[in-house]
Amino acid sequence: MGDRLQADVVIVGAGIAGTLAGYRLAKAGARVLVLESGPRVDRDKAVSAFRSAVVKTLEVPFPRSVAAPAPNESAPGGYYVQEGPDLFKSTYLRVVGGTTWHWLGTALRFLPDDLRMKTLHGVGVDWPIAYDALEPWYVESEIEMGVAGDDSLGSPRSTPYPMSPIPHSYSDLRIADRISALGYRVTATAQARNSAAYDGRPACCGNNSCIPICPIVARYDASVHVKKAELAGVRIVEEAIATAVGVGPDGRVSRVLFKRPDGTEHEASGKVYIVAAHGIETPKLLLMSRTDALPDGVANRSGQVGRNLMDHPIQLSWALAGEALGQPRGPLSTAGIDATRNSASRGVRAAFRVELGNSGWQWPIGGPGVAAADLVRKGLRGKQLAAELAWHCTRQLCVSSLMEQLPDPDNRVTPAFDQRDALGLPRPRLHYRVDPYTRDGMTAARAVHDRIFDALGATFREHRLEHEGAGHVMGTYRMGADPSASVVDPNLRAHDHDNLYLLGSGVFPTGGAVNPTLTIAALALRAAHSIATALGR
């Protein structure tokens, strides 16, 4: 055995949940150690890599690790072992700072009704906490991350947003005007993006590269709290790949085993353990940690670890508007339609949120370069090519809707013990299906998209009939009051091991129809408060 590291709190995962919790616990006086499977990111090098890349995928700016592989947008099957019947298309990063390195920045709260799906609509399950218990932690998260907004969007607020909203784009304003007669209200998207200088970071300057990287850190990512955590005394060890969670005969976690890229084995021990390694890697690690005493893995007495895998399957539609919309420029999205997030129809089909894009057809078809190539193939050259390209690109519009997906125990993650990575660890085996409830929501979303396109006098439109992945991996170690039907309690403490906490969107019982990051942060801060109390801090 190699190094034996010790701390009061051992955290697996240096994404937003792990770094926020580690930062708060260090400020409370705890000695905190964070193990991160991936390497550190140099922002300048990442921006340069993105700008010089011919094919600009989500992952292209970031260092890749052979020892800590991750799914790739262009070839997710290279890491996942997919067993269908549908492909799980969402990816994530394994780097210090986690997947927030390439998120859009959307920071919306859940609706109170999102936490009561079983009671109100007869589908899914209820959360074991009410919205009121989460609201103060939403406030804390918005302050920590720096969220800009101006509307409750249906989620009650006790305080204003830290910053005024990112202004509507010209495209947003034209769409809002055109569709007002339809009864749709275009609302500014609350987002962790600076509308003014905040927390030592500059205001957004509209780079239009928020996915995959903000070059000036106007859009929050967890590297902000990596820095704060280390300044508070947290030790972050990169390229430390957790291989097992050890449990002693008393039922308490006693250590975390990890490997270095060279294959050497090490361990870390503490009083409290937190696994915050994302919705795929966390259940995989717990299930890999099986022993004779725990043949089903750690924290899995309920059999729920790895089950109820959810995403927000995306309905994509694109069109050429009958007028110039000024695309593509500014942040990738600054507004949406929120009225579709909650309705009486949720008992029979998925709710969804409509997101209005500012990037033309950059995703999913390709940017101006693709349009230029098509026009060249049609024989256009010189001034005629430039004029046609300008006409085409400024009228491009992409509208996307994030679908609610219900928990399904057959949608699951398990370790593929027969399919191992370069370090000899199992790859994640996924069984995934997009059910009729979600597909019916996609049909309803296409109808809304068509009404928007009609109002804009679209001369061309197309709908993608197959789902896209949102990158929102949820549900795989859900919270609940009943230990027989859930993995963690409302404070995110494992039912089976009183010194083990599990953070991240894997704890979500249901997923609503909005991006999970703000709720991940709120729950992480709430859990950190509970842990600090348990430690007497």
PECORRA-V11427 format. One line per field, one symbol per residue. ss: DSSP state (A for helix, B for strand, O for the rest). phi: phi as a letter, one per 20 degrees, with the letter a starting at -180 (. if undefined). A space follows every 50 residues. Layout:
ss->???
phi->???
This chain:
ss->OOOBBBOOBBBBOOOAAAAAAAAAAAAOOOOBBBBOOOOOOOAAAAAAAA AAOOOOOOOOOOOOOOOOOOOOOOOAAAOOBBBBBOOOOOOOOOOOOAAA AAOOOBOOOOOAAAABAAAAAOOOOBOOOOAAAAAAAAAAAAAAAOOBOO OOOOOOOOOOOOBOOOOOOAAAAAAAAAAAAAOOOOBBOOBOBOOOOBOO BOOOOOOOOOOOOOOOOOBOOOAAAAAAAAAOOOBBBOOOBBBBBBBOOO OOBBBBBBBOOOOOBBBBBOOBBBBOOAAAAAAAAAAAOOOOOOOOOOOO OOOOOOOOOBOOOBBBBBBBOOOOOOOOOOOOBBBBBOAAAOOAAAAOOO OBBBBBBOOOOOOOOOOAAAAAAAAAAOOOOAAAAAAAAAAAAAABBBBB BBBOOOOOOOOBBBBBBBBBOOOOOBBBBBBBOOOAAAAAAAAAAAAAAA AAAAAOOOOBBBBOOOOBOOOOOBOOOOBOOOOOOOOBOOOOBBOOOOOB BBOOAAAOOOOOOOOOAAAAAAAAAAAAAAAAAAOOO
phi->.efcecafcdddodeffffffffffffeoeeccddcfdeedegfffffff feffdeegeffdfddffcfbfdgebfffdfdedmfdfedecbddbfomff gcefofceeffgffecfffecmcmcefecegffegfefggffffenddab bflndgcebfffcffffgfgfgfffgffdgfenededfffbebfebgblm dffgdmfmcgddbefdmfefbfffeffffffeofeddeldefdadecefe nefdacebdegenfdbbccaecccdcdnfdffffffffefbffcfenemd ffmefnemfccdgdedbbbdffbfdmeeanggbcbadefefbaffffcbf fbdedeeddldgcdepegfffffffffenfblffffffffgfffefbddc ceefcefcfeebdcfefecdefenefffeddbbeeggffffffffgffgf fffffemgebbbdfedfdeemdecnebfeaeefecbdcefemefgebfdc ccdoffeffcdlccgefffgffffffffffffffemd
